[in-house]
């Protein structure tokens, strides 16, 4: 499988700017996949192009990071306040922690600078041991996301609720997990009307049940952690109205 950023001739910054300006009501940022899987020998170039586009249109960048090259340091040193690093708790290589479990300095510096850290579980980008080290250091993710696609929907990510359940199993409290799955992503998108229940906000809500039961959770390396809770979907409120799925 060849990554979409492997051939730089397919990346047209002027066309990106044109499409963004023509769809300002829909587009909230510039996504770029960086790493050997997505970019082949392109290195850091796709991110540099994406940052130039983002600067031109005044939007944040979300940078995917897979295997090196480029390195985590090269990517994080370029990201600006409000830009997003997804797959932020990935296992080795390009993990955010050192072999001794300490959070790398460039990761801490990026947070101080205002970079947003998003989980983006997917099929290769979430490791329990990485997550445990990060959480033990007090480095919580800003946003929890599942990154569900054809390679992860049947495991290990499955869906957003399973991803949230893994963080409950790691010791995060329910309020923190809900906030990182709702209000925090909305803030990263500049959408203060989403992710909260208050007067003037969008009347959308997911109704969930917290079930007490032993659950086996698996990361992208096949490592297992046992949890004591599972989240289950029980309904949706859309535009202030209860939504009933067709039977």
N, C-alpha and C positions, 0 to 999 in steps of 0.2 A: 504494500500500500504506500503510495507516494503522497506526502503532505502537500496541502494546497499552497504553502508558502515556499516550497522547494524551488520553484521557478519564478524568479523575481519579475519576469516579463508579464506575469499574470497579475501583478500588483500595480494598479494605476492610481496614484494619489489624486490626480485631477478628477478622475471619474468618481472616486470616493467622495471628494468634496462636493461635486455636482449632485450626487445622489443624496447626500446628507442635507444639503441646502434645499433640495426639492421635497424633502420629507421630514422637515423639522418637527412635525406633530407626532412622528413615530419613532425617530431615531434618538437615542439618549446617550450614545457613546460609540467608541470605535473599538472593535474587538480584533485582537491579533493573536495568532497561535505561534509561539516561539519555542524552538528546541529542535533537536535532531530529528524527532519523529515528524513534526509538522513542517520543518524548514529545510531538512537535508543539510546541505553545505552552506545555506544562506546565513547562518550565524545570527548576529544581532540585527542584521539589516531590516528584516520585516518590522521589528519593533521601532526602529528609527523612522521608518516610513510612516508607520501608524501614528507616532508621536507628532510628526510634522503635520499630518492631516488633522489630528486632534487639536493642535495649536491653531491651525488655520480656521477651524470651525468653532473653537471654544468649547469642546466637549472632553470628557475624561476618556482615558484608554483603559480597557481591560486586557491584561496580558496573560494568556495561557503560558504555562511553563512545563515542559516535559524534560526529556533527557538532555544533558549537555552534549555539544555546545549549542547555545551560549550558556554561561554559568549563571547561577542564581545572583551572584554579585553584579555581573554585567547588566542583568535585567533590572534588579532593584535599584541600582545606582541611577538609572535613567527615569524611573517613575516619579511623578510629581504628586503634590497634595491632591487627593481626590481620585487619583488613578487607582486601579484595582489589580491586585495580583490574585489570580485564581489558581486552584490546586496548591494552596499555601501550606497544607500539612502533608505534602507528598513524602513518600519514603525515599531512601537513597536510590539513585543519585539526585542531586539538586535539592536535597532535603534542607529544611530551615534550621536544623540542629546539627551540632558537631557530634563526632563519635562518642564524646563523653556526656552527651545529652544536653549540653548548654546551647541556648539560642545564639545563633551566629550574629555577630555585631552588625553586619549589613542589614539583617532582618530587623533588629531593634532600631537601627537608625532610620530605616524606611518608615517604621511606625511613628517614630518621633516626627518625621517629616509630613505625616498625614496620609500615607499610602493605606488603602483599604485592603484587608486580608480576607479572602473569600475561600471557602473550602473546595467547592467544585469536585466532589467525590469521584465521579466517573468510574472508569474501569482500571485506571492505573495510578490514581492521584491521591489516595488517602491511606495512610498507614497508622495503625493503632499505636505503635511504639513512638512514632513521631508525635502524634497527638498527645500522648501521655507526657512526653518531655515538655512539650509546649505548654500544656495546661499546668503542669507542676511548676513551671517558671512563671505562671501568672499571665501567659500570653494567650488570651482567648481569641478565637476568630471573630472578625467583625460581622461576617455573614456566613450562614450555613446554607449550602446549596448542594443539590444532588448530582447535577450534570448527567441527567438521564439521556441516553442515546442507545443506538442499536447494540452497542457492545457492553452496556452496563445495565440495561433495563431488566435483564434476567439474572442479575447479580454481577458484582457485589453491591452496587448502589441500590438497585431496585426502584426506589422512589424517594420523595422528600421525607416522608414519615419514617422510613427505615433509617435514613441518614440522621434525622433528628434523634431517633432512638439510640443510635450509637453514642451520641454525646451525652444522653441521659446515663447510659451505661458507664461512661467515663467520669461521671460525677458532677456534670453541670446541672444546675437546678432547672426546673421546667420553665420558669420565667425567662431565664437567660437564653435557653434554647428557642423559645417562641420569639423572643425579641430579635435574635440573630437570624431568624427565618422570615421576619415580617418587617418590622420598623427599620431595622438596620439596612437591609437591601433597598427599601424605599428611599431612605436618606441618601444612599450612594447614587441612586438614580435622580436625585433632586426632586423627588415626588413626595412632599410632606403630606399630601392628601391620602396617601396609601399607607398600609401597615399599621393603622391605629383606629380605634373606635372612639370617636368624639364628634361633637357638632361640627358640621362642615366637611367632614371627611367622607370619602367614598363609602357607601353602605355595603361593603363586601366583607364576608367573614367565612372562615372555615370552622366548622364545628367538629372538634376532636374529642375522643375519649382516651383517658389515660388508664390502661389496663395493667393491673398487677399480675405478672406471670413471668416465668423464666424464659428468656429469649436468647438465642445464640446469634451473635452478630459476627460478620466476617469482613475483613478489610481486603484490599486489592492484592495482598501477598498471601492470602489464605489464612492469616492469623485470626484466631477466634477470641472474643470476649463475651462473657455472659452478662446479660442485663436483667434487671428485675421489673422493667416496665416496657410497655409497647404502646405506641400511639396508633389509634384507629380512626379513620374518617367516618363521621356520622351525618354529615350534611353540609350544605352550602347556603349562604345568604348572598344574593347577587342584587345589587342595586336596592338593597333594603327589603328584598322579598325572598322568602324561602324557596329554594330550587329543588324540585323533585325530578330525579332522573327518570327517563322513560323506562317502562317495564316491558 
